[in-house]
Amino acid sequence: MRRTLYFNKMLLMTKDDFLFLVETETIHDFVYKGKTYTITYDKSPDGRKWIVFGDIADKQKYDSVGEFLNKAKIENHFFKDMLDIF
């Protein structure tokens, strides 16, 4: 299942909502200023789950939800700041 969310100031998601979506490995598309960013999932060679995030030209892999929330960015904004999750 794939979901698309359009960022604006009215978008609200609790931290628990976001964690559930990541834990269920649902693919998410986020549109910001007309550019689509995607969260997908992959496995490392040793079997750990990676969270893969970025636009079509630049995807980054994160080892954990914590790393993702602390490092993932959309343009110059941290992803966690784009959602009202804290």
N, C-alpha and C positions, 0 to 999 in steps of 0.2 A: 504494500500500500504506500502511496506517495501523497504527501500533503504539501501544499504551498501556502506560505504565510507572507503577507505583505506588511512590511514594517511601517508603522506610524505610531504616534504617541498613544493611540487608543489600544494597542495590542498589549494584553496582559497575560502572563503565564506564570504560574507559581513554580518554584524550584522543583517541587514534587512532580508537577505536570511534565516539566522538561525532562527530569530524570527518568520518568516512566517511558517517555517517548524514546529516549536513548537506549534504555534497558531492553525495550522491545525491538530495537534495531529497525525502526520505521524510517524510511528515507524521507528527508524533509527538504523542501525547496524554500528559500527565503528570498524575496525580491526587495531590493533597496535601490532607489534611484534608477529603476529600470534594469538593473543588473541582477542576475539570478545566482545565488549562492546555494550550495547543496551540502547536506550532511549525508554521508553514506558510511558504510562499515566495511572493514577488511580484517584479515587475520595476519599477525606477524608469523615469521617462520617457526617460532616456538609455540604458536597457538593462542597467543594473547589477542584480545580484540583491540583494533585500532578504530578510532573515530576519524573519518576523513572529511575535511571541510574546506570549502573554497569555491571560487568561481571556476568556470570551464578551463581557464588558462593557468590557474594557480591553486593547486590543492595541497593541503598540509595534513599530515597524520599526527594524531594525538593518542598517547597511551592510556589516558584516563579522562573521566569527566572533569576532574579537578584541573588537569593540565589544559583541557579544552577551554574551560571557563576562564582560566587565568591567562591564556595566550591567544585564542582565536580572535581574529579581527575581521571586520567589514570596513573597508577603506581605513580610516584612522580611528575607528571606534571598536572597542572591545565588544565581542558578541554578547557577553553577559550584560553589558550596558544597553544594548539594543532591546533587550527584553526586560520587563520589570519582574525579575525573579528573586531579588534579594530584599 
